[in-house]
Amino acid sequence: MEKQRFKTKLELIEELGLSKSTFYRLMEKKNIQTSPEMLSPKTENELRIELGFPPLPGFEPKMGQNGTD
């Protein structure tokens, strides 16, 4: 398995296949706040789940975090 690394929000947006405006609209709609820093693998996976995308392989979400909340 490839080691996960820190990413920029733009890298994540491209991976998800979203436009920048759509990504930020989803973030605002779901009231998700992020810092201006790079995203850790844990934060990336949590964002993926919150936005309705599957997590990266090997990530185990916290209890009650299944993307349907």
C-alpha positions in Angstrom: 0.0 0.0 0.0 1.3 3.4 -0.9 2.1 5.6 2.1 -0.4 8.5 2.4 1.0 12.0 2.4 -0.2 15.5 3.2 -2.0 17.2 0.4 -3.3 20.6 -0.6 -7.0 21.2 -1.0 -6.4 21.7 -4.7 -4.9 18.2 -5.0 -7.9 16.8 -3.1 -10.3 18.7 -5.3 -8.7 17.3 -8.5 -8.8 13.8 -7.1 -12.5 14.0 -6.3 -13.2 15.4 -9.8 -14.9 18.5 -8.5 -14.5 22.1 -9.5 -13.1 24.5 -6.9 -16.4 26.3 -6.5 -18.4 23.0 -6.1 -16.0 21.8 -3.4 -16.3 25.0 -1.4 -20.1 25.1 -1.9 -20.3 21.6 -0.5 -18.0 22.6 2.4 -20.2 25.6 3.2 -23.5 23.6 2.8 -22.2 21.0 5.3 -20.7 23.7 7.5 -17.2 22.1 7.4 -14.4 24.4 8.5 -10.7 23.7 7.6 -7.5 25.5 8.2 -5.4 27.0 5.5 -2.7 24.4 6.1 -2.2 21.2 4.1 -4.5 18.3 4.8 -3.2 15.4 6.8 -4.2 11.9 5.6 -6.6 11.6 8.5 -8.3 15.0 7.8 -8.5 14.1 4.1 -10.3 10.9 4.8 -12.7 12.6 7.2 -13.4 15.3 4.6 -14.0 12.6 1.9 -16.5 10.8 4.2 -18.3 14.1 5.2 -18.6 15.1 1.5 -20.0 11.7 0.6 -16.9 10.2 -1.1 -15.3 6.9 -0.1 -12.2 7.1 2.1 -8.8 6.0 0.9 -8.0 2.3 1.3 -6.8 1.4 4.8 -8.7 4.1 6.6 -11.0 3.1 9.4 -13.5 5.8 10.3 -14.5 6.7 13.8 -17.6 5.0 15.2 -20.8 6.6 13.8 -18.9 8.1 10.8 -20.2 6.3 7.8 -20.9 9.1 5.4 -24.7 8.9 5.9 -25.0 11.3 8.8 
